[in-house]
Amino acid sequence: MAVPSLLRRSPTVSSLWSFSTQCFVRRTASLSLPTEPPPVPKKIPFSVTTHGVTRQDPYRWMRNTKDAPFLDHLHRENSYAQAFMSDTETLRRDLISEMKTRIPAEIVTPPERWGQWLYRQYIPRGKEYPLLSRRLDKAETNWLSVLDWNQIAEQFGYVHVGVCRVSPDHNYLAYTVDPKGNERFLLQIKDLRSGCLVPRLEVDGVVSLAWALDGVSLFYTVVDEHQRPHRVVVTNVESDGGGDTVVFSESDSSFCVDITSTKDGKFVTINSNSRTSSEVYIVNAEKPLAGLRRARERVHGVQCFLEHHNGFFYILYNDPTNAASEWSGEGYYLTRCLVEEVESSEWQVVFCPDDDVVIEDMDMFSDYLVLFLSKEGSPMLCSIDMPMKANTKHMEDLNPWYFPLPADSCSVAPGSNHDFQSSVYRVVLSSPVIPDTIIDYDVSRRSFSVVHQEGRVTDDLDSSTPWYSADHSTDNNDRTSEGMPEWEELSDAYVCERQEVSSHDGVEVPLTILYSREAWKKSESPGILIGYGAYGEALDKSWCTNRLSMLDRGWVIAFADVRGGGGGGDFSWHKSGTGSLKVNSVQDFIYCARYLMDKGYVHRHHLAAIGYSAGALLPAAAMNMHPSLFQAAILKVPFVDVLNTLSDSNLPLTLLDHEEFGNPNIQTEFQSILSYSPYDNIRRDVCYPSMLVTSSVGVWEGAKWVAKIRESTCDDCSRAVILKTNMSGGHFGEGGRYAQCEETAFDYAFLIKVMGYHNNR
């Protein structure tokens, strides 16, 4: 995608568009407000001067999240939010009931083979969370529970399982659990033969895990005081702990350490990563204490990801000095080297992708390699037979088989695919109108089977018999949906459109628009715009039954793949929304909002915005620039106090975020961040939209934002700004399937109330 010159002048947004400035609360005359005013927190004078700019921050004291006055303030805010939403109780009950009726009483994933075992996840009737269970493939035995998330929830009152790793001999399960909701994970080891935990191995602050081939040596990473994973330890789970060894430490605070195993289990890789650079160390999994080998010295902007096959390391690499002339310079190309030559100065280039194709990931098996690709923002998957020859220059010379995918699918996610010897590769397909669908691609036969789709009812919970299969063993290698089944989809009832929106500098921004054929009314329907736009992460547009409650009420739901995220089809899309270019993300979001209004998808004054975490920056900054653009907004655990957070190196992972948003210690980057930082740009005496801000007890940014909004803006409008804090949950709150219905119903009821659509059904 060609990006126009950033220096080209263009008209300002305000000169092109005009907005109503009428007070939001007065505009919605029927809006019911609590009789008591919202809470008023204390103010403690505080000022900070940076690069000659002095900023006042009287709510800085809220950063002390254990401070009794802060906790008392959050409780008062929760009481006000409850009073504000008291007239929506019936509506919320209706929404919850609708959502729960769409949830199957029991949910089970099709069994997935790993060696002699079959594994599956199962949510029993009436339970919130899944069980991981297994049975021997050839034995006619019952499924045995490996890990029950419901028991963890009962033990801690909260459940967030980080990672689970079964040992190569299937005797142990290592997993991490966050018992307090503070995103600090506890390592636990379960002996699957006895069902008992190994008590001495309850290590605090563990992030990632990898087993050695002996099945008893476990590598794990631990965090420092800033919750940065910085050290790798190996332990023997059957010893007394005296032999625990630190095998690697990362002293550079801008790098985090992650560990994984190659697919064949023969090597453990230690990956030290910043946001843009990586360095890989290799451990022989047969000799876990024999020391490390460094694959390549770190270079700024260069990343590599490594797999092993039959004596060769295969590496996704983006170093221009090692690349072939055919490489476009975007994304990764595939290289390889002999295991004993991994530290050599040059790796052998296998192939470079075509200019319009980006390699995003790979997965290695005994007989084939799977590549995750993107072409102009659309996903593709293909397999290549192993072993492969090098210096082919073009991927097509290796006769790849492109997996048949449905047209316009928005997401393709891999299954667990643990078995290195398997000829079947499992993926989950989803889109806004295609319920999650599990596909098994038989690479050896070039055929596929649809083994499960959400919403299809089966009487046999143990069955993995496909309800559709197709043979592609012929020469047909079409990359489109040729030969795919008639999906269980809802496109007859719901429309899913992909549009391109011209942003402030002429760049085309993907916008996915979802609405009901029956309930939608052109230029009259209310709408919701959702965005993220950070860390190169693609916006989640997968199937969600809860959305049907809004679509059936005539609402439009749109997804803006703004710059900074991963939806633009190449790696430059992320870069063009980072650092000094971050304002592009916000402008993209604004122009997508205007597109929905100008093209009649939504009523001109009935559009809401939703942002999660770093994505909440989008609607918050957009409201500062154009307070009347949205009538309502939901900011969930928002990152809105951007400048203050990035200026505090003591906060977790702040130094890593300097690569994403900029470093305030550098004057030019400070000025760039200051120009859009939502908390620092709230306008005074202006009407802002109604807002629901959700947070958890450990996050103060939402509380600061609400306090400053109420202090600075119209008194009437600020009464329709509420803060709802989960006093026990983690970053994104509770995760149970029924609890999610209640949280979503609260969000939707808020929008329906403040937008004046109580009876729109």
N, C-alpha and C positions, 0 to 999 in steps of 0.2 A: 504494500500500500504506500503510495507516494505521499510524503508529508510536506505540505507547502512550507515555504520559508517562514520561520518564526518572526522574522523582522518585517514581514509585509504588513502594512497598516490595514486595519479594517475598522468599520464603524463600531462604536461601543454599543453594548447591549442596551443601555438605557436610552440611547438615541433611536433605537429601532423599535422598542417595545414600550408600551405604557401599561400601567397596572392601576387597579382600584386601590385607593388608600383608606377606604372606609374601614372603621374598626371591625375586627373579625367578630367579636362578641355581639356588637350591635347588628352586624350583617346577618347573624343567626339569632333572630329575636327570641326563638323558642328555647334557646340553650339554657338549661337549668344549672345554676351555680350554687355552691354551698353558702349557707348563711354566714358562716365564719370566714374570715379572710385567710389566705394561705400563710404558712409559717414564715416568720422573719428571722433569719439566723443572725447571730452577732457578727460584728465587723471588727477586725483587729488591723489597725493601719500597718501596711507593709509596702515598701517600694523597692524596686530593683532597677539599677541602671546598667545597660549593656550597650556598648558602642555609642555612648552619648545619648541613648534613648532611655527615659525613665518611665516605668510602668507601675501603676498602682494595683495591688492585689489584696484587698482586705479579706478575702476568703481563703487565703493560703493556709490558714490554720486547719482547714478541713482535711489536709493531707495526713494529719495524725488520726488515722481511722480507728484507733483504739481509745480516742479521747471521749470521755463520757458525754460532754456537750454535743459532740458530733453524732454519736449514736442516738442521743435523745432527739436531735434535730431530724434524723432519718425516720424515727418512729412518728414524729409529728407530721412529717411529709407523707408517710404512708397513710396516716389517719385522714389527712386532707384528700389524698387521692381516692381513698375509699368513699369519702363523702361526695366527692365530685362524681364518682361513678355509681352512686347508690341508685339512681334512676335507670340504670342499665341492667339491673339484676335479672329481670325476665329475659331480656335480649341475650344476655350472656348464657343463661340456662339453655335457651333455644339453640344458640350457636354450638355450645358444648355437646348438646344432644345430637345435633346434625353431624358434628365431627366424629363423635364416638360411634354412630351408626355405620360410618364408613370404615371403621377399623375391624378387621376380622377378629373373631373371638380368640382364635389361636393363629399364630404366625410361625412358619417354619421355612428355613431355607433348604433348597435341595442339598442332599449330602454331597460332600466334596472329598474325593479320594486323596489320601496321602500315605503312600506306602501300603501297609496292610490295614490301615484304618480308614474309616469314613468319619468325617466331622460335619457338624451342622449347628446352626443356631436356632433356638426354639423359644418362643414367648408363649407360656401356657395361658389358658383361659383366666382372665381376671388379673393377670400380672402386668406390672409396668415394664419390666426389663427382661432381657433375654437370658437364656442359659446356653452355654457352649457345652455340647455333648458329643459323644463319640461311641462307636462300636467297631469291632473287627469286621472287615469286609466280608469274609467267608463264613463267619459264625452267625447262627440264628439266635442272637442274644438281644436283650433290651439295650436301649441307649443309656449310657452312663454319663452322669453330669460331670463335666470337667471344671466349670466355673459358673456360678449363679450370681448374676448381678443383683438379683432381688435380696439375697442374703447379705451382700455388701451394703445395700441400702438400709436394711434393718439394723445392721451393726453400727453404721456411722450416721444414719439419718440423712445420708446424701451419697450419691454414687457418681463417680467419674473414673472409669478405667482407662488408663493411658495406652499401654501396649501389652500384648500377650504373646509369648513365645514358647512353643512346645519344644522340648529337647529332641535331638535327632533320633534317639531311641524311644521316644514317646513315653518316657518314665516320669518326666517332670514338666510342670507348667510354671514359667516365670511370668509375672505380670506386675504392673504398677497401678496403684489406686490412690486417688486424691481424697483423703478422709475428711478434710475440713473445708473444701471448696476454695482453697487459696492457691491452687495450681502447683502445689508442692507434693510430689508423688512418693509414695512408700512402696518399696520393692517387697514382694511376697513370693515365696516359692512353695508350690504345692507338689507333694509326692503323689502322683496319679495312681500309684499301686495301692497306697494306704488311704489316700484321701486326706492326709494330714498336712498341715503347713510345717515348713522347716523354720522353727522360731528364731534361730540366731541370724537369719538372713533378712530380717525386716529392716532394710536400710532406708534412711530418709533422704529425699532429694535426688531420686533416680529418674532419668528421662528415657534412655534407650537401652536395648538389650540385644545380645547375640550369644548363641551357644557355640562352643567348640565341638569338634566331631566326637569327643569321648563321652558326651552327654552329661558330664558333671562339671565341666569348667564353663562358667558363665561370665561373660564380659558385661559390664554396665557402666554408664556414665553418671557422674554425680555433679551437682550444681554448686556454684560458689555462693557467697553472701548476696549476690545480685541475681540469683536464680539463673545464672548462665552455665549450661553444661560445659565443664572445662576439664574434666579428668576422667580417665578410663581405668577401671579396676577389674581384675579377674579374680574370681573366687572359685573354690571347689565346694559344691553344695553338700558334699558328703563328709567334709572335714570340719574341724573345730573353728576354722576361721583364721588360724595362726599363719596360714600361707597366703593370705590375700595380698595381692601385688598391684601396685600402681604401674600401669604399663605406658601411660601417656598423660601429659598435662599440657594444656594450652595457656600460655601466659598472655597472649594478645587478647585484650578484653573486647575487641571487635569481632572475635571469632567464637563460634559455638561448636562443640564436638558432638558428632553423631556416629553411631556404630551400626553395622549391619553385616550380614553374611552373604557371600556369593551364593547363587541359587543352588549350586551343587554342594554347598556346605564346606568346601575345602579351604576357604579363606575367610577371615574376618577383616572387614575394611573399617578403618578409623578415618572419618571424614571431618576435617576442621573447616568450617564454612563461615564466611561472612555473607552479606546479602548478595555480593557480586563475585566472590572469589572462593576457591576451594583448594584444599590440599589433602591428598589421600595417602594413608599409611596402611600397610598390609601385614597381617599376621597369618602364619600358617596354622590352620585350625587343627592340624594333627599335632602341633607342638605349640600350645598356647603361650608358653613362657619362653619361647626361643628368641624373642625380640621382634622389632619392627623393621620394615623396609619402606622408605618413602618413594612413592611413585614418581612425583615431580615436585620440585620446589614451587611454592606459591608465587603467583604473579597476579597483580591487581587486574581484575576484570576477566580472569581466566578460570573456568570451572571444568571439572572432569568427574565422570561417574563410571565406575568400573565393574565388570563382570568377568567370570572365568569360564573357559570351555576348553577341555582337552589340551591343557598345557599352554594355552594362550589367554592373555587378558584382552578383553574387548572393552574399549573405552569410548564413551561419548565425550567429545572434546571441542573446545571453541577457541583454541590458541591460534591466532592468525599466522604465527611464525612457523607452525608445524603443518599448516593446511596446504592442500593441493590448490592449484590455480583455479579449479572448477568450483571451489567453495564461494558462496555468495557473501560470506561474512556475517550471516545471521544464524542464530541457533547453534546447533551442534553438527559435527560430522563424525563418522565412525572410524576409529583407528584400532590397531591391535599391536601386540608385541608378545614375544615369548615370556613366560613367567620369570625366567632368569635374567631377562633383559629389560625389566620394567623400569630400571633406573637409568637406562640409556638416554642419550640426548635426543633421539628421534624415534617416534613411533610410526609404524607403517599405516598409511591411510588406506582404509578399505574402500570407502566411497563417500562422496558428498551428495547431499540431497539436491533435487532440482531447485531452482531459484524460488519457485512459488510454494515449496514444501518445507516445513520446519519439523525436525525431529525433536520430540518432547521427552521421550523416555524409552526404555527398552526392558525386556524380560527374557532371560536366557533359559533354555531347556536342552536336554540331551541331544535332540534331533533338530531343533529349530530355534530361531530368535524371533521374538515379537517386537515390533517397533510401533510406538504411539506417534502418530504424525498429525500435523495440522496443515490444511491447505485453505488459505483465505478464510481462516477462522472456523472451518468445518473439520471435525475430527475424522481421521482415517486410522485403520490398523492393518498391518500386514505381517506375514510370517515369511522368513527366509530360511531355507534349509541349511543345517549345519553339518559338517564344517563348511566354511565359505572361503573363497579365494580372495586375496587382497588385490589392490590396485585395479579394481574393476571400473573405477571412475564414476559409473552411473549405477544407481540402485536397481534399475530395470534389468541390467545385465545379470543380476542374481535371481531372476525369475520369482519375484515376490508374489505371494497370494494375498490380495486385498480382501479382508473380511467383508462380506456383504453386510451393509448397515441400512437401516431404514432412512428414507429421505428426511432431511431436516431434523435429524436427532440432535439434541443440544448437548448431551453428555454421554461419554463412554467411560466407565470406571472398571478397572480390573477386579476380578474376584481374588481370593487369597492365593490360588494357584501355587501351592507349596511343593507339589510333587515334581521334582526335576525330570523324572522319567516319563511323565505323562505326555500323551500326544494330543490331549484336549486342553484348550485354553478357554477359560470362563470369563465373561464380562457381564456387566450390568448396563443396559441401555435405558435411557430415560429422556423425556422431554416434557414440556408443560402439558402436552396432550397424550403422552404415551406413559402409562403406569410402568414402574420399574420392571424390566424384563431381563431375565437371566438367560444368556445364550452360551451354549457350549460349541466352540469351533474345533472340529477334528482336523488338525493340521495335516495329518498323514493322508487322510482321504479327501481333504478339501471339501468337507461337508459341515453342516451346522445343525444344531437342534435347539429349539426353544424349550427349556426345561421348567420355566416358571415365569408367571407374570402376576404382579400384584392385582388382587381383585378376582382372579380365577380361583374357584373353589375346588379342592380335591378332597376325596374321602380318605386317601391313603397318605398320611403324613410322612411315611418312610419312603415314598416313591420318588424316584428320579426319572421316571419314564417321561420322555418329551411329549408334548402335545402337538409339536410340529417339527419336522426335520426335512432337510433338503440335501441333495447330492450335488456338489459342485466339482466333481472329479473330472469334468470335461475341461476343454480349453477356455471356457468362459471365465474371464478374470475381470469382469466389469467392476469398477469401484463404486457403483451406485447401488440402489436398492433392488436391482435385478434379482428375481427369484425369492425375495423375502415374502413372508406370509402376510395375510391380512391381520394386522396387529389389533390387539384389544385396545383400541384408542378411542378418544372422545372427540375427534375432529368434526364429527357430524353435529355435535352440540356446542363445541367451543372452537373458536378461531385462534390460531397462533400465527402471527405474521412477523417477519423479520424485515425491518426497514433500515435504511441508511440515512442518518441525520447529519447535515452539514453543520459543523461546529463553528466557533468564532473565527478560526483561521482556515476554514475550508476543508478540514479533515473530516472524512465520513465516519461517523460513530454508529456501531451496530445497536439497534434498539429492537427488542423482542416484545411484542404486544399480544396480550391474551385477553379474550372477552367471550361472552356467551352470544351465540347467534340469535337466541330468542330474547334475552333480557337487555342487551346493549341497545342504547339509543344514541344515534350520532349527535354530537355537540351537546348532549344533555346528561350523559352518564358521568358519575364521579369516577375518579381513578387514583391509582397508587403507582408511584415511580420508585423503583428500588435500584440501588447502586452500591458498588464497593470500591473498586478502582485503586487497589494497593497491593504491593508485594508480588505483582505479576499473577495474582490469583484470579482464576476465572469465576465469574459470578454464577452462583448456583441457580440454575433454571430447571432443575429436575422436577419430576412429578410430585405433587403435594395435594392430597385430597382436601386438606383444610381450606385451600384457596377456593374450592367450589362454593363455599358458603357466601363468599363475596361475589364471585362471578354470577351466581344464580340471582343475586340481588341487583344485577346490572352494572357492577363495578368493572372497570378495566384495570388490569395489573400489567405493568410494563417493567422491563429490565434493561437498564442502560449499561452497556459494556464500555465504560469510559476509559480513557487512557490512564495508565498506572496499574490496571488490572491485566487479565490474561485473555481478553476476548477479542483482540484485534487481529489475531492470526499470525503475528510474528513477535520477536523479542523486542523490537523497537517500540512496540505498543506500550510495554511496561516502562521503558526508559523515558518515553515522551510524556509520562505523567509522574515523574519523580523529581526530587531536588528542586531546582529553580523552575522546573516545568510543571510543578504540582498544580498550579492554577489551571492548567489544561483540563485536569480531572473535573474540577468544579465547573468550568465553563461548558464542558461536554454535558454535564448533568443538567445545567440550566437550559441549554439548547434542546436537549431531549424533552424536557418539560414543556418548552414552548411548542415543540413539534406536535406533541399530543394534543395541545389546545388548538393550534392553528389548523391541523388536519381534521379536527372534529372528533377525535377519539374520546376526548373528555370535555366536560363543560369548562369554560374559560376560568371560572372561579371555584372549581370543585376538584382540585388536584391535591393529593397528599404525597408525602415523601417518607421513605423508610430507609434508615442506614444502620448498619451493625458495626460496632467496634471502630476500626479505622475507616470503615465506609460511612460512619455517621458524620465524618468531616464534610462529606459532599452536601447533604441538605443543610447542615448548620452554616457552612460558609455561603451557600447559595442564599439562605435567608438573610444573612447580613448584607449581601449585595443587592438583593431584591426581596424585601420583606413581604411583599404581596404576591409573590410567585406561587406559593403554596398556601392552601387554607389550613392545612394541618401537617404535622410531622411526628414521626416516632423515631426517637434516637435510643438505640439499645446499647448498653454499656459503652457509651460514646467516647471516642478519642477526639476531644474538642479543645482541650487546654494544651494545644500542640506546642507552643513556644516554651511554656514553663516546663513541660514534661521533657522535651528534647534538651533543655538546658541543665537538667539534673542528671549527672552521670551516675548517681547512686541508685537511680531507679533501675529495675530489671530491664535489660536488653536495650537501654537507651542508646548506647554506642552503636549497636547494630542498626538502629533506626536512623542514624545519621546518614547512612548510605541511601536510605529510602526517601527521607524528607529533607535532609540537609543538617548541617552542623551550626547551631547558633553562635558558636565561638568564632566563626568566620563571618565577617561583617556583611558581605554580599549575601550569604546564605541566611543570616539573621534577618536581613531586610526582606528577603523573599518569603520566609516563613511568617514574619510579622504581617505581611500584606494579606494573608488569607486565614491566619490562625483564628478559628471561630470565637474563642473566648476573648481575644484581644480586639475584636472588631464589632462587638455588639453595639448597635446604634441606640442613641438615647432618644426618648420621647417619640418613638415610632411604634406602630402597631405590628406585632409579630404574630405568626400563626399560632393556633392552639397546638400544644405539644404534650406528648407523653414521653418522658425520659425514664428509661428503666436502668437499673444499676444493681450491683451487689455490694455487700457491706465493705469490701476491700477496695472499691473504686470510688474515688472522690470527684472525678472530673464531671460526672453528671450532676452532682450536688452543687458544685461551683457554678456550672453553667446555668442551672435553674435559678440559683440565688441572684446571679448577675442579670439574667433576663428580667426577673421580677423587679429588680431595683431600677433598671435602666429604661424599660419600655412602658407602654401604655398600661395604666392600672387595670382597666377593664380586661384587656387581652391577657395580662399576666395571670389573671385568676383562672384562665383556661390552660395554664401550664402546670402539669402535675409531675411529681417524681415518685416512682414506685421502686422500692429497693427490696431485693431478696436478701433477707438478713442471714441466710445460711448457705445459699448456693454459691457456685463458682462464677467464672467469667460470663458464661451464658446460662446460668441458672440450672434448674432441674432438667433431666433428660428423659424421664419416663414418657411413654406414649400417651397416657391419659393426662399427665401433667402438662404436656405440650399443648393439648387441646385447650386446657384452661387458660394457659398463658396467651395462646393465639386468640381465643375468644375475647379476652380482655382487650387485646390490641384492636381487634376488629370492632368491638363495641365502642371503644373510644372514638375511632374514626367515624363510625355511623352516627354517633351522638353529635360530635362537633361539626360534622358536615351536613347535619340536618336531614338524614336519610332513615329515620326511625321506621317508616312504614314502607320503605322501598324493598319489596320482596316479589 
